């Protein structure tokens, strides 16, 4: 049997003298960016919905997209971030393929999303991107976005 130490455990409790654990990684308080939009027109492929920023030095811990009703036969969205001077734009960094075609949808981050557990050193704008055109039959659906992060 082997025993291994997590990096922060080793920094704080094993190393002598102890090392500083980065903000947000021990007893960090979760914060939230939440935004929503009532879709009043059909969105086309590559249309974007701009969202608020996450502060510098934030680690994103989870993200979700909720579409409250069917968007008709089509309508898929992804959640990512704009370029910030350090990180390149990544339109699906947090959520891929929230599919509102034919049903309401709640899609959250998964193991393939590169932005989850990433520390962003600069203030970073969030955005939704339409990856499958809406058919235009539903123009009152509400799309909501939640991004959880820690930075203190």
C-alpha positions in Angstrom: 0.0 0.0 0.0 1.2 3.5 -0.9 0.3 6.9 0.5 0.4 10.1 -1.5 0.0 13.7 -0.6 -2.1 16.2 -2.4 -0.2 19.3 -3.5 -1.9 21.7 -1.1 -1.7 19.2 1.8 2.0 18.9 1.2 2.5 22.6 1.0 0.6 23.4 4.2 1.2 20.4 6.5 4.2 18.4 5.3 6.8 20.9 4.0 8.9 22.7 6.7 8.6 25.7 6.5 5.1 25.4 5.1 4.4 27.0 1.7 1.6 29.4 0.8 -1.6 27.8 -0.6 -3.0 29.9 -3.4 -6.2 31.9 -2.7 -9.4 30.0 -3.2 -7.8 26.6 -2.8 -8.3 26.2 0.9 -11.5 27.5 2.6 -12.4 29.5 -0.5 -15.8 30.9 -0.8 -17.8 30.0 -3.8 -19.0 32.9 -5.9 -21.5 33.0 -8.8 -22.0 34.7 -12.1 -25.7 34.3 -13.2 -27.3 35.8 -16.2 -30.3 35.1 -18.4 -31.9 36.2 -21.7 -35.3 35.8 -23.1 -34.8 34.8 -26.7 -36.9 37.2 -28.7 -35.5 36.2 -32.1 -34.0 33.1 -33.7 -30.3 32.8 -33.3 -28.0 31.7 -36.1 -24.8 29.7 -36.0 -22.0 31.6 -34.4 -24.3 34.3 -32.9 -23.1 35.2 -29.4 -24.7 36.3 -26.2 -22.2 38.3 -24.1 -22.3 37.7 -20.3 -20.5 39.2 -17.3 -16.9 38.8 -16.4 -15.2 36.5 -13.8 -12.6 38.4 -11.8 -8.9 37.9 -12.1 -7.4 35.0 -10.1 -10.6 33.0 -10.3 -10.8 29.2 -10.5 -14.0 28.1 -12.3 -15.5 25.1 -10.4 -18.8 24.5 -12.3 -21.0 25.9 -15.0 -24.5 25.3 -16.3 -26.8 26.3 -19.2 -30.6 26.0 -18.7 -33.1 26.4 -21.6 -36.5 26.5 -20.0 -38.5 25.1 -23.0 -38.0 23.5 -26.4 -36.6 25.9 -29.0 -38.4 24.1 -31.7 -36.7 21.4 -33.8 -33.2 22.9 -33.3 -31.0 25.2 -31.1 -27.8 24.2 -29.5 -25.6 26.5 -27.3 -22.1 26.3 -25.7 -20.6 28.4 -22.9 -17.1 29.7 -22.9 -14.9 32.7 -22.4 -13.4 35.5 -24.6 -9.7 36.1 -24.9 -8.3 38.0 -22.0 -4.7 38.8 -23.1 -3.4 35.6 -21.5 -5.9 32.9 -22.5 -7.2 32.5 -26.0 -10.9 32.5 -26.6 -12.5 29.1 -25.9 -16.2 29.0 -26.8 -16.8 25.6 -25.1 -14.5 25.9 -22.1 -17.3 25.4 -19.6 -20.3 23.7 -21.3 -20.7 21.9 -24.6 -24.0 21.2 -26.5 -26.9 22.4 -24.4 -29.5 21.1 -26.9 -32.9 22.9 -26.7 -34.1 21.2 -29.9 -37.3 19.4 -29.0 -37.1 19.8 -25.3 -36.1 22.0 -22.3 -32.4 21.4 -21.4 -30.1 21.6 -18.4 -26.5 21.0 -19.3 -23.5 21.3 -17.0 -19.8 21.1 -17.3 -18.2 17.7 -17.7 -14.7 16.2 -17.7 -13.9 17.4 -21.2 -14.4 21.1 -20.5 -10.9 22.7 -20.3 -12.0 25.7 -18.3 -13.2 23.8 -15.3 -10.6 24.0 -12.4 -8.6 26.4 -14.5 -7.2 29.6 -12.8 -7.8 32.7 -14.9 -5.1 35.3 -14.1 -7.0 38.1 -15.8 -10.6 39.3 -15.7 -12.4 37.2 -18.3 -15.6 37.7 -20.1 -18.1 34.8 -20.4 -20.3 34.2 -23.5 -22.8 31.8 -25.0 -22.4 30.7 -28.6 -25.1 29.3 -30.8 -23.8 26.2 -32.6 -27.0 25.1 -34.3 -29.4 27.6 -35.7 -32.8 28.0 -34.0 -35.7 27.2 -36.3 -37.6 30.4 -35.2 -40.8 28.8 -33.9 -40.2 29.6 -30.3 -39.3 33.2 -29.5 -40.0 33.4 -25.7 -37.7 30.8 -24.2 -35.4 31.8 -21.4 -31.8 30.7 -21.5 -30.0 31.0 -18.1 -26.3 30.6 -17.3 -24.6 30.0 -14.1 -20.8 29.9 -13.5 -19.4 29.1 -10.1 -15.9 30.2 -9.2 -13.6 30.8 -6.2 -11.0 33.5 -5.8 -10.5 34.2 -2.1 
